[in-house]
């Protein structure tokens, strides 16, 4: 399973795995795909530097990528303390009261951390600076076109730039601004996503950007049939995320409740909601997301305020270990991840089922 | 492009075209697909009989199907006059006021008709009785499992029964009740639809019903890449609808405004809403659907009351000829139907692009 993009990036299979876990990212790269480390969880650039050192040493010299979260147009700055002043009291009370109703205890003294600052421009820029001191082959931006100077900086280091798009016109605009690779993010995808489903969106974006710009299909990809379908739609590769949340190598923090929730969830157990960051994102559907849909609940705040508002709540829910009360981006494909498997097995199954699928399509063609 | 289902139904290509137009259905069947005539518009069984006579004579002896709308469990009966008594005055006033605001004139004296009774059990049963006096090879039900005796009646005539499903468990239940073919109706599809997108839903349903039950993928299919993707996902064929609303042969009534609206619409110009029938259905997004989302608008009524409530409004909008104020089920694929083409050309392009796509996938496999 090789496309032109494999040659450009030096990878064996056009399977891109977005994951916050360096263990998972490294395992995907070692298995011939491209592990893409999500950097938004690193408030501290030195911590990211350390993790990328680990990646450099644990990927058998194979390529990897990084994913940052950088809005092009809204360089919202300030510490989380400054930003907290912009959050209405009504919202703070609602979150506190909801956690109380759902039985989520406060964090033990001394635990907890600042709001996630990875959403902010200054933090994301430090991520780019640190990443470029290592050997990523790809910098992806989950929030559209990165600023021009960041694209130039990446290109100077020979690093390709990818950006997510949920509509043909956004993809064309990314390309006009210098982005190299488009991630076509379908409705069914986890995290920030639009309303156009992958089946319609992928060929629309492929046609919109033309044959010289590689497109990665994202949303709804968890088995080899879905890889084949995505490549049939014109993608040069697949961008997968939720698939890697339940692999054996995933070891992030107090994630047991989240992993149990993911393993038992069906494809209908997600919801597209603004409660996680302020922008529509697909999340696990549970008591927490339902609370925000009840009558009288406040409308979520715009990004980045909503994320700061709920940041402590996220930590409390993770610590509480109740699978029905977690905050977790996840795509509809979680209906297919019902057991813990090692990365190498997931990769092997994707590739084998792709090959079987093409054989089946050949027979149908006659 | 042949699957086992082609043999069973005596068709050349596993392309199923749902359409209210007998002209379009017949042209698809003549081109080697299976035209499936939507019967819900026929309040009068004799009118359907006449149209099926025409189909018998204009399909070169090739197979065709019919589509009815028959709920298994809610045999709502009564004339539209009885049912009208169940509609709140608030709703009637809202519709009247909305039409006034949107500049939709009343129908000229003597025009208009009763609410669409095709949603009712008695009407749908008369459709089945009439259809079985002709030579359909397939009866599809847009509302899930048909009643057991209808399935038996079809099977006695050697006619296969298809039912739409938006979840794996619904598909399995259809099969347990005797349904032969599952139409996997993805989120992006026009008309009644659920929340799971085709990329996730099709393989989920294929796995749920097992290898002996053919699945047709529906939702988001308008080009050969999408046909290939659907078959890659495990479907034995594709069920298409919106694709045929803008073909040259489509000649239903005062549809000019609707056709202009469809031709100019992009993939983002649909909305999933209960305003058409009372159940969630994907429609063209326009001033009419927006009015129902404004603050103060009443919640749509349950099926079949909502359809009766808005039936006159639908007729008035069709007569008014304003493409921004129409009521029309349509899928996200309408972003791809931007010109009027004859059915034979659409079919030829689907098939050619399917073949090109498989060749591309073979090269990627290496």
Interface residues (C-beta under 8 A of the other chain):
Chain A: X1 X2 X3 X167 X168 X186 X187 X188 X194 X195 X196 X197 X198 X199 X200 X201 X203 X204 X219 X220 X221 X223 X225 X226 X228 X229 X230 X231 X232 X233 X234 X267 X268 X332 X333 X335 X336 X354 X355 X357 X358 X360 X361 X362 X364 X365 X366
Chain B: X1 X2 X3 X167 X168 X186 X187 X188 X194 X195 X196 X197 X198 X199 X200 X201 X203 X204 X219 X220 X221 X223 X225 X226 X228 X229 X230 X231 X232 X233 X234 X267 X268 X332 X333 X335 X336 X354 X355 X357 X358 X360 X361 X362 X364 X365 X366
